[in-house]
Amino acid sequence: MIIEQIMKTDVATLSPTNTIADAIEMIKQHKIRHIPIINENDHVIGIVTDRDIRDASPSIFHADEHLEDLQKPVSTIMKTNVITGHPLDFVEEVAALFYEHRISCLPIVKDEKLVGIVTETDLLYTLVQLTGAHQPGSQLEVKVPNRTGMLCEVASFFRNRNVNISSVLVYPDKDEQYKILVFRIQTMNPMAVIQDLRSEGYTVLWPNLPGVSS
């Protein structure tokens, strides 16, 4: 999946000369947490977050003091070292950027112009969709040897039981000779598949159901 499929294209923006008060009003009106700051050519030159605005706003105990500070331009509080993405970037790569740089949003740029934005909420929602966690079903975790063809072999057990697979994830085991296959399947009763797998010598880590032999 590429970022173009999940990014928001209706992006609320401000120019560097807009005031902090303008940013406060925009965040309240649009119920957003991030505002890209762009120049006259739609180039991203900065970003302002709700946290930046909170830091620049008067304390609630002194709400009527220093109101002139809110008339300062957002250029005085915006971050200028903005990390950006491209519409054709893969979602997995963007998620790695979020983790590596500890960011909560990513302006998306094409031909140097802002065309969209992705937030951590967008990524979490996409993860839910990719894993099928929003659909009724069951999850199975199967430990298998780390060799070619194991995914196909295990998937055949679901085919034999006419059970659809919603998603598959693969992650390493502590022992490099093994890996863990995580299946989200469209059945509320995985007992038969679990029995089939274990009868053929596979290790089903989850669910560890009582009455099903290991």
PENOR-V555163 format. One record per run of one state. SS is the DSSP state (@ for helix, = for strand, . for the rest). FROM is the first residue (numbers start at 1). LEN is the number of residues. If there is no record, write none. Layout:
# PENOR-V555163
ss->{SS;SS}
from->{FROM;FROM}
len->{LEN;LEN}
This chain:
# PENOR-V555163
ss->{.;=;@;.;=;.;=;.;=;@;.;=;.;=;@;.;@;.;@;.;=;@;.;=;.;=;.;=;@;.;=;.;=;@;.;=;.;@;.;=;.;=;.;@;.;=;.}
from->{1;2;3;6;8;9;13;15;19;20;31;34;39;44;50;57;60;63;67;72;73;74;77;79;80;84;86;90;91;102;105;111;113;120;132;138;146;150;161;165;173;178;186;191;200;203;207}
len->{1;1;3;2;1;4;2;4;1;11;3;5;5;6;7;3;3;4;5;1;1;3;2;1;4;2;4;1;11;3;6;2;7;12;6;8;4;11;4;8;5;8;5;9;3;4;8}
